[in-house]
Amino acid sequence: MNQKSERFLSLDVFRGMALCFMIIVNTPGGGATPFAMLEHAAWHGFTPTDLVFPSFLFAVGNAMSFSMKKFNGMDNSQVLLKIFKRVFLIFIIGYLMYWFPFFKYDAQGHIMVSPIANTRIFGVLQRIALCFGIASLMIHYLSSKTVIWLSVIFLLGYWALLLFCGQQGSELTMTGNVGYFIDKYLLGESHMYHGEGVAFDPEGILSTIPSIVNVVIGYFAGKFIQEKGKGYETIAKLLFAGCLLLLIALSWNLILPFNKKIWTSSFVMLTCGIDLLVIGSLIFLIEVKQYTWWTNFFVVFGKNPLFIYIVADMLMQLIDLLFPNAHFYDWINGNVFQAIAPGPVGSLLFAIGYMLTCWLVGYILDKRKIYIRV
């Protein structure tokens, strides 16, 4: 089997799609409220936007099903060093991104150092790092059966913690769930996310536990695809597994609502079920039917996912830093996108334009055969 077929183009496209849509939903244009489907559910519930981050974790698991084969020829110290080094690098990059640009202007326009005491500790990259690290250790050192049972314990145990350890009567609210109290106690409010109007971290400590399962299921899906090939039997089993997880999710939702911000166990089942259906469909279209004319666009994202994510997160900050009085973000939204298509359409057009700008960075890197790995 050649290198291209070993990698399975469909899995690379899936990863690229996850990053592409992550950029779109993270950078809506100002001046209008985005379409509801491009915003996260306010609390309980589910929108297509809520699928993006779990799909990225699922894709991390897919990639692990290839990369972890290298561990078989290493001793324990080499394996642990490789895992912990990657966890540290991804985590610290995520942390530094929240601290960036490390200084700010005061009311008089003077430069002052941004206090590290107010820097958020956990976040998207930090969660990716932790989920990758814990899932890698589980998969490498434990049997597949044990990993599956541990994943079940993670989901059921997290459900029990939510129900019995939160504020009585408010166990599933933003400031009443047990994860909020753990984050507040261990991290402190100044190191938590404040985008909800209160100190609440949607990528907090406790909710990282169920999100590990997204990576684990992604790993087993990738491993299954490699072992069984890209035929109709593989597709049928992936679709069946996806439908089974969706059935479990919809049933569980009746007593434990879907909630991305506290990453409920039912939310894990829902997102993994959808991801399995998407993967199965991509294998049918790309590997079986050979409809590959559209795939290169997403593969560009998939070849440098971490670097392109950093570019997407920091590009606008860099522009504002270099031109603090230009208000570039507001200007381009008001004078270009909202002028062309007022309302949510203009907001979406800005998001697509910004995504294409990030894609261009990835395209240039790909043309020059530059692939940045952590």
Summary of the structure (lengths in Angstrom):
residues: 374
radius of gyration: 21.1
end to end distance: 26.8
largest distance: 67.1
contacts: 1254
relative contact order: 0.16
helix: 70%
strand: 2%
